[in-house]
């Protein structure tokens, strides 16, 4: 091959490589559900307490995620992108159903746990979930993501908010949760 043909071939492959680096590759949907399924379940649970409705919401979130994954451009972390899709779908779901539930999550006991300690832990968890569900939507969203371990920046990216707004909502939510949990203790 002469130098010109070699240069054109190399230039073409460099351009292809650059295009591949510039565009994020859509992640495997099944892998995403395996890795992020528990977070998605908790997000769904923060919007719906009744098990059947929570499962319906989780299915809607999964479908929305399946549709959205090919559009992920890698501008935010995959986890942030997934949380944003989940919260957006949950808000749409609530708007359609316009019903707030008061029932709480039932979880399975740890077989190695002392029954009394398990009951106390479950009661604290139910009290926290109840208090979180009573928060205004904006505060509830930031609390759920904070409990998932998201940073202020990641929460802001997920919800389309500035970090300062996230910090303010989280601060107000913590205050309201302390007041609510203090009153029920």
Rosetta constraint file for C-alpha pairs under 8 A:
AtomPair CA 1 CA 5 HARMONIC 6.30 0.50
AtomPair CA 1 CA 6 HARMONIC 6.25 0.50
AtomPair CA 2 CA 6 HARMONIC 6.16 0.50
AtomPair CA 3 CA 7 HARMONIC 5.98 0.50
AtomPair CA 4 CA 8 HARMONIC 6.21 0.50
AtomPair CA 5 CA 9 HARMONIC 6.13 0.50
AtomPair CA 6 CA 10 HARMONIC 6.04 0.50
AtomPair CA 7 CA 11 HARMONIC 5.88 0.50
AtomPair CA 8 CA 12 HARMONIC 6.04 0.50
AtomPair CA 9 CA 13 HARMONIC 6.23 0.50
AtomPair CA 10 CA 14 HARMONIC 6.05 0.50
AtomPair CA 11 CA 15 HARMONIC 6.16 0.50
AtomPair CA 12 CA 16 HARMONIC 6.22 0.50
AtomPair CA 13 CA 17 HARMONIC 6.07 0.50
AtomPair CA 14 CA 18 HARMONIC 6.08 0.50
AtomPair CA 15 CA 19 HARMONIC 6.12 0.50
AtomPair CA 16 CA 20 HARMONIC 6.21 0.50
AtomPair CA 17 CA 21 HARMONIC 6.23 0.50
AtomPair CA 18 CA 22 HARMONIC 6.11 0.50
AtomPair CA 19 CA 23 HARMONIC 6.32 0.50
AtomPair CA 20 CA 24 HARMONIC 7.45 0.50
AtomPair CA 23 CA 73 HARMONIC 6.11 0.50
AtomPair CA 23 CA 74 HARMONIC 7.43 0.50
AtomPair CA 24 CA 72 HARMONIC 6.85 0.50
AtomPair CA 24 CA 73 HARMONIC 4.99 0.50
AtomPair CA 24 CA 74 HARMONIC 5.24 0.50
AtomPair CA 25 CA 70 HARMONIC 7.78 0.50
AtomPair CA 25 CA 72 HARMONIC 7.89 0.50
AtomPair CA 25 CA 73 HARMONIC 7.70 0.50
AtomPair CA 26 CA 69 HARMONIC 5.78 0.50
AtomPair CA 26 CA 70 HARMONIC 4.95 0.50
AtomPair CA 26 CA 71 HARMONIC 7.37 0.50
AtomPair CA 26 CA 72 HARMONIC 6.41 0.50
AtomPair CA 27 CA 31 HARMONIC 7.61 0.50
AtomPair CA 27 CA 32 HARMONIC 7.01 0.50
AtomPair CA 27 CA 69 HARMONIC 6.89 0.50
AtomPair CA 27 CA 70 HARMONIC 7.82 0.50
AtomPair CA 28 CA 32 HARMONIC 6.19 0.50
AtomPair CA 29 CA 33 HARMONIC 6.26 0.50
AtomPair CA 29 CA 66 HARMONIC 6.37 0.50
AtomPair CA 29 CA 69 HARMONIC 7.53 0.50
AtomPair CA 30 CA 34 HARMONIC 6.20 0.50
AtomPair CA 31 CA 35 HARMONIC 6.11 0.50
AtomPair CA 32 CA 36 HARMONIC 5.74 0.50
AtomPair CA 32 CA 37 HARMONIC 7.46 0.50
AtomPair CA 33 CA 37 HARMONIC 4.75 0.50
AtomPair CA 33 CA 62 HARMONIC 7.88 0.50
AtomPair CA 36 CA 40 HARMONIC 6.26 0.50
AtomPair CA 36 CA 79 HARMONIC 7.62 0.50
AtomPair CA 37 CA 41 HARMONIC 6.10 0.50
AtomPair CA 38 CA 42 HARMONIC 6.26 0.50
AtomPair CA 39 CA 43 HARMONIC 6.18 0.50
AtomPair CA 39 CA 148 HARMONIC 6.98 0.50
AtomPair CA 40 CA 44 HARMONIC 6.12 0.50
AtomPair CA 40 CA 58 HARMONIC 7.06 0.50
AtomPair CA 40 CA 61 HARMONIC 7.77 0.50
AtomPair CA 40 CA 83 HARMONIC 7.46 0.50
AtomPair CA 40 CA 86 HARMONIC 6.79 0.50
AtomPair CA 41 CA 45 HARMONIC 6.00 0.50
AtomPair CA 41 CA 58 HARMONIC 6.49 0.50
AtomPair CA 42 CA 46 HARMONIC 6.17 0.50
AtomPair CA 42 CA 144 HARMONIC 7.99 0.50
AtomPair CA 43 CA 47 HARMONIC 6.83 0.50
AtomPair CA 43 CA 86 HARMONIC 7.16 0.50
AtomPair CA 43 CA 87 HARMONIC 7.27 0.50
AtomPair CA 43 CA 144 HARMONIC 6.73 0.50
AtomPair CA 44 CA 48 HARMONIC 6.12 0.50
AtomPair CA 44 CA 54 HARMONIC 5.87 0.50
AtomPair CA 44 CA 55 HARMONIC 7.92 0.50
AtomPair CA 44 CA 57 HARMONIC 6.19 0.50
AtomPair CA 44 CA 58 HARMONIC 5.80 0.50
AtomPair CA 44 CA 86 HARMONIC 7.75 0.50
AtomPair CA 44 CA 90 HARMONIC 6.87 0.50
AtomPair CA 45 CA 49 HARMONIC 5.65 0.50
AtomPair CA 45 CA 54 HARMONIC 6.00 0.50
AtomPair CA 45 CA 105 HARMONIC 7.33 0.50
AtomPair CA 46 CA 129 HARMONIC 7.37 0.50
AtomPair CA 46 CA 132 HARMONIC 7.52 0.50
AtomPair CA 46 CA 133 HARMONIC 6.47 0.50
AtomPair CA 46 CA 140 HARMONIC 7.87 0.50
AtomPair CA 46 CA 144 HARMONIC 7.12 0.50
AtomPair CA 47 CA 54 HARMONIC 7.67 0.50
AtomPair CA 47 CA 90 HARMONIC 6.74 0.50
AtomPair CA 47 CA 94 HARMONIC 7.61 0.50
AtomPair CA 47 CA 100 HARMONIC 7.98 0.50
AtomPair CA 47 CA 133 HARMONIC 7.24 0.50
AtomPair CA 48 CA 53 HARMONIC 6.31 0.50
AtomPair CA 48 CA 54 HARMONIC 4.98 0.50
AtomPair CA 48 CA 57 HARMONIC 7.71 0.50
AtomPair CA 48 CA 100 HARMONIC 7.37 0.50
AtomPair CA 48 CA 101 HARMONIC 6.21 0.50
AtomPair CA 49 CA 53 HARMONIC 7.52 0.50
AtomPair CA 49 CA 54 HARMONIC 6.26 0.50
AtomPair CA 49 CA 101 HARMONIC 5.70 0.50
AtomPair CA 49 CA 102 HARMONIC 6.53 0.50
AtomPair CA 49 CA 103 HARMONIC 5.12 0.50
AtomPair CA 49 CA 104 HARMONIC 5.26 0.50
AtomPair CA 49 CA 105 HARMONIC 6.10 0.50
AtomPair CA 50 CA 54 HARMONIC 5.94 0.50
AtomPair CA 50 CA 101 HARMONIC 6.63 0.50
AtomPair CA 50 CA 103 HARMONIC 5.92 0.50
AtomPair CA 50 CA 104 HARMONIC 7.28 0.50
AtomPair CA 50 CA 105 HARMONIC 7.83 0.50
AtomPair CA 51 CA 55 HARMONIC 6.09 0.50
AtomPair CA 51 CA 105 HARMONIC 7.70 0.50
AtomPair CA 52 CA 56 HARMONIC 6.27 0.50
AtomPair CA 53 CA 57 HARMONIC 6.11 0.50
AtomPair CA 54 CA 58 HARMONIC 6.11 0.50
AtomPair CA 55 CA 59 HARMONIC 6.18 0.50
AtomPair CA 56 CA 60 HARMONIC 6.29 0.50
AtomPair CA 57 CA 61 HARMONIC 6.09 0.50
AtomPair CA 57 CA 90 HARMONIC 6.76 0.50
AtomPair CA 57 CA 93 HARMONIC 6.93 0.50
AtomPair CA 58 CA 62 HARMONIC 6.10 0.50
AtomPair CA 59 CA 63 HARMONIC 6.19 0.50
AtomPair CA 60 CA 64 HARMONIC 6.09 0.50
AtomPair CA 60 CA 89 HARMONIC 7.05 0.50
AtomPair CA 61 CA 65 HARMONIC 6.02 0.50
AtomPair CA 61 CA 85 HARMONIC 7.25 0.50
AtomPair CA 61 CA 86 HARMONIC 5.37 0.50
AtomPair CA 61 CA 89 HARMONIC 5.81 0.50
AtomPair CA 61 CA 90 HARMONIC 7.23 0.50
AtomPair CA 62 CA 66 HARMONIC 6.11 0.50
AtomPair CA 63 CA 67 HARMONIC 6.28 0.50
AtomPair CA 64 CA 68 HARMONIC 6.03 0.50
AtomPair CA 64 CA 85 HARMONIC 6.95 0.50
AtomPair CA 64 CA 86 HARMONIC 7.81 0.50
AtomPair CA 64 CA 89 HARMONIC 7.04 0.50
AtomPair CA 65 CA 69 HARMONIC 5.84 0.50
AtomPair CA 65 CA 82 HARMONIC 6.91 0.50
AtomPair CA 65 CA 85 HARMONIC 6.34 0.50
AtomPair CA 65 CA 86 HARMONIC 7.45 0.50
AtomPair CA 66 CA 70 HARMONIC 7.85 0.50
AtomPair CA 68 CA 72 HARMONIC 6.78 0.50
AtomPair CA 68 CA 85 HARMONIC 7.63 0.50
AtomPair CA 72 CA 78 HARMONIC 7.84 0.50
AtomPair CA 72 CA 81 HARMONIC 7.42 0.50
AtomPair CA 74 CA 78 HARMONIC 6.97 0.50
AtomPair CA 76 CA 80 HARMONIC 6.27 0.50
AtomPair CA 76 CA 81 HARMONIC 6.36 0.50
AtomPair CA 76 CA 157 HARMONIC 7.15 0.50
AtomPair CA 77 CA 81 HARMONIC 6.26 0.50
AtomPair CA 78 CA 82 HARMONIC 6.09 0.50
AtomPair CA 79 CA 83 HARMONIC 6.19 0.50
AtomPair CA 80 CA 84 HARMONIC 6.20 0.50
AtomPair CA 80 CA 154 HARMONIC 5.96 0.50
AtomPair CA 80 CA 155 HARMONIC 7.38 0.50
AtomPair CA 80 CA 157 HARMONIC 6.68 0.50
AtomPair CA 80 CA 158 HARMONIC 5.18 0.50
AtomPair CA 81 CA 85 HARMONIC 6.31 0.50
AtomPair CA 81 CA 158 HARMONIC 6.25 0.50
AtomPair CA 82 CA 86 HARMONIC 6.16 0.50
AtomPair CA 83 CA 87 HARMONIC 6.08 0.50
AtomPair CA 83 CA 145 HARMONIC 7.93 0.50
AtomPair CA 83 CA 158 HARMONIC 6.00 0.50
AtomPair CA 84 CA 88 HARMONIC 6.03 0.50
AtomPair CA 84 CA 157 HARMONIC 7.87 0.50
AtomPair CA 84 CA 158 HARMONIC 4.36 0.50
AtomPair CA 84 CA 159 HARMONIC 5.92 0.50
AtomPair CA 85 CA 89 HARMONIC 6.12 0.50
AtomPair CA 86 CA 90 HARMONIC 6.10 0.50
AtomPair CA 87 CA 91 HARMONIC 6.14 0.50
AtomPair CA 87 CA 141 HARMONIC 7.54 0.50
AtomPair CA 87 CA 159 HARMONIC 7.75 0.50
AtomPair CA 88 CA 92 HARMONIC 6.32 0.50
AtomPair CA 89 CA 93 HARMONIC 6.09 0.50
AtomPair CA 90 CA 94 HARMONIC 6.15 0.50
AtomPair CA 91 CA 95 HARMONIC 6.13 0.50
AtomPair CA 92 CA 96 HARMONIC 6.26 0.50
AtomPair CA 93 CA 97 HARMONIC 6.17 0.50
AtomPair CA 94 CA 98 HARMONIC 5.26 0.50
AtomPair CA 94 CA 99 HARMONIC 6.79 0.50
AtomPair CA 102 CA 130 HARMONIC 7.14 0.50
AtomPair CA 102 CA 133 HARMONIC 7.89 0.50
AtomPair CA 104 CA 126 HARMONIC 6.23 0.50
AtomPair CA 104 CA 129 HARMONIC 7.04 0.50
AtomPair CA 104 CA 130 HARMONIC 7.01 0.50
AtomPair CA 105 CA 126 HARMONIC 7.21 0.50
AtomPair CA 107 CA 122 HARMONIC 8.00 0.50
AtomPair CA 109 CA 113 HARMONIC 7.43 0.50
AtomPair CA 109 CA 118 HARMONIC 6.78 0.50
AtomPair CA 110 CA 118 HARMONIC 7.56 0.50
AtomPair CA 113 CA 117 HARMONIC 6.96 0.50
AtomPair CA 113 CA 118 HARMONIC 6.06 0.50
AtomPair CA 114 CA 118 HARMONIC 5.96 0.50
AtomPair CA 115 CA 119 HARMONIC 6.05 0.50
AtomPair CA 116 CA 120 HARMONIC 6.26 0.50
AtomPair CA 117 CA 121 HARMONIC 6.04 0.50
AtomPair CA 118 CA 122 HARMONIC 6.01 0.50
AtomPair CA 119 CA 123 HARMONIC 6.08 0.50
AtomPair CA 120 CA 124 HARMONIC 6.22 0.50
AtomPair CA 121 CA 125 HARMONIC 6.12 0.50
AtomPair CA 122 CA 126 HARMONIC 6.06 0.50
AtomPair CA 123 CA 127 HARMONIC 6.07 0.50
AtomPair CA 124 CA 128 HARMONIC 6.09 0.50
AtomPair CA 125 CA 129 HARMONIC 6.10 0.50
AtomPair CA 126 CA 130 HARMONIC 5.99 0.50
AtomPair CA 127 CA 131 HARMONIC 6.08 0.50
AtomPair CA 127 CA 181 HARMONIC 7.06 0.50
AtomPair CA 128 CA 132 HARMONIC 6.04 0.50
AtomPair CA 128 CA 177 HARMONIC 7.83 0.50
AtomPair CA 128 CA 181 HARMONIC 7.25 0.50
AtomPair CA 129 CA 133 HARMONIC 6.09 0.50
AtomPair CA 130 CA 134 HARMONIC 6.38 0.50
AtomPair CA 131 CA 135 HARMONIC 6.71 0.50
AtomPair CA 131 CA 177 HARMONIC 6.16 0.50
AtomPair CA 131 CA 180 HARMONIC 6.37 0.50
AtomPair CA 131 CA 181 HARMONIC 6.97 0.50
AtomPair CA 132 CA 140 HARMONIC 5.98 0.50
AtomPair CA 132 CA 143 HARMONIC 7.60 0.50
AtomPair CA 132 CA 177 HARMONIC 7.12 0.50
AtomPair CA 133 CA 140 HARMONIC 6.86 0.50
AtomPair CA 135 CA 139 HARMONIC 6.04 0.50
AtomPair CA 135 CA 140 HARMONIC 5.47 0.50
AtomPair CA 135 CA 173 HARMONIC 7.05 0.50
AtomPair CA 135 CA 176 HARMONIC 7.66 0.50
AtomPair CA 136 CA 140 HARMONIC 6.06 0.50
AtomPair CA 137 CA 141 HARMONIC 6.11 0.50
AtomPair CA 138 CA 142 HARMONIC 6.70 0.50
AtomPair CA 138 CA 169 HARMONIC 7.07 0.50
AtomPair CA 139 CA 143 HARMONIC 6.19 0.50
AtomPair CA 139 CA 169 HARMONIC 5.33 0.50
AtomPair CA 139 CA 170 HARMONIC 6.32 0.50
AtomPair CA 139 CA 172 HARMONIC 7.43 0.50
AtomPair CA 139 CA 173 HARMONIC 5.44 0.50
AtomPair CA 140 CA 144 HARMONIC 6.12 0.50
AtomPair CA 140 CA 173 HARMONIC 7.41 0.50
AtomPair CA 141 CA 145 HARMONIC 6.45 0.50
AtomPair CA 142 CA 146 HARMONIC 5.98 0.50
AtomPair CA 142 CA 155 HARMONIC 6.49 0.50
AtomPair CA 142 CA 166 HARMONIC 6.64 0.50
AtomPair CA 142 CA 169 HARMONIC 6.99 0.50
AtomPair CA 142 CA 170 HARMONIC 6.09 0.50
AtomPair CA 143 CA 147 HARMONIC 6.02 0.50
AtomPair CA 143 CA 170 HARMONIC 6.29 0.50
AtomPair CA 143 CA 173 HARMONIC 7.03 0.50
AtomPair CA 144 CA 148 HARMONIC 6.36 0.50
AtomPair CA 145 CA 149 HARMONIC 6.54 0.50
AtomPair CA 145 CA 150 HARMONIC 5.57 0.50
AtomPair CA 145 CA 155 HARMONIC 6.32 0.50
AtomPair CA 146 CA 150 HARMONIC 5.12 0.50
AtomPair CA 146 CA 151 HARMONIC 6.87 0.50
AtomPair CA 146 CA 152 HARMONIC 7.78 0.50
AtomPair CA 146 CA 155 HARMONIC 7.40 0.50
AtomPair CA 150 CA 154 HARMONIC 5.65 0.50
AtomPair CA 150 CA 155 HARMONIC 5.99 0.50
AtomPair CA 151 CA 155 HARMONIC 6.14 0.50
AtomPair CA 152 CA 156 HARMONIC 6.10 0.50
AtomPair CA 152 CA 163 HARMONIC 5.70 0.50
AtomPair CA 152 CA 166 HARMONIC 6.31 0.50
AtomPair CA 152 CA 167 HARMONIC 6.74 0.50
AtomPair CA 153 CA 157 HARMONIC 6.12 0.50
AtomPair CA 153 CA 162 HARMONIC 7.81 0.50
AtomPair CA 153 CA 163 HARMONIC 5.62 0.50
AtomPair CA 154 CA 158 HARMONIC 6.03 0.50
AtomPair CA 155 CA 159 HARMONIC 6.12 0.50
AtomPair CA 155 CA 161 HARMONIC 7.74 0.50
AtomPair CA 155 CA 163 HARMONIC 7.85 0.50
AtomPair CA 155 CA 166 HARMONIC 7.02 0.50
AtomPair CA 156 CA 160 HARMONIC 5.44 0.50
AtomPair CA 156 CA 161 HARMONIC 4.40 0.50
AtomPair CA 156 CA 162 HARMONIC 5.49 0.50
AtomPair CA 156 CA 163 HARMONIC 5.53 0.50
AtomPair CA 156 CA 166 HARMONIC 6.15 0.50
AtomPair CA 157 CA 161 HARMONIC 6.54 0.50
AtomPair CA 157 CA 162 HARMONIC 7.95 0.50
AtomPair CA 161 CA 165 HARMONIC 6.35 0.50
AtomPair CA 161 CA 166 HARMONIC 6.59 0.50
AtomPair CA 162 CA 166 HARMONIC 6.41 0.50
AtomPair CA 163 CA 167 HARMONIC 6.11 0.50
AtomPair CA 164 CA 168 HARMONIC 6.16 0.50
AtomPair CA 165 CA 169 HARMONIC 6.15 0.50
AtomPair CA 166 CA 170 HARMONIC 5.99 0.50
AtomPair CA 167 CA 171 HARMONIC 6.02 0.50
AtomPair CA 168 CA 172 HARMONIC 6.18 0.50
AtomPair CA 169 CA 173 HARMONIC 5.96 0.50
AtomPair CA 170 CA 174 HARMONIC 6.05 0.50
AtomPair CA 171 CA 175 HARMONIC 6.29 0.50
AtomPair CA 172 CA 176 HARMONIC 6.11 0.50
AtomPair CA 173 CA 177 HARMONIC 5.95 0.50
AtomPair CA 174 CA 178 HARMONIC 6.06 0.50
AtomPair CA 175 CA 179 HARMONIC 6.20 0.50
AtomPair CA 176 CA 180 HARMONIC 5.99 0.50
AtomPair CA 177 CA 181 HARMONIC 5.79 0.50
AtomPair CA 178 CA 182 HARMONIC 5.65 0.50
AtomPair CA 179 CA 183 HARMONIC 6.09 0.50
AtomPair CA 180 CA 184 HARMONIC 6.41 0.50
AtomPair CA 181 CA 185 HARMONIC 6.09 0.50
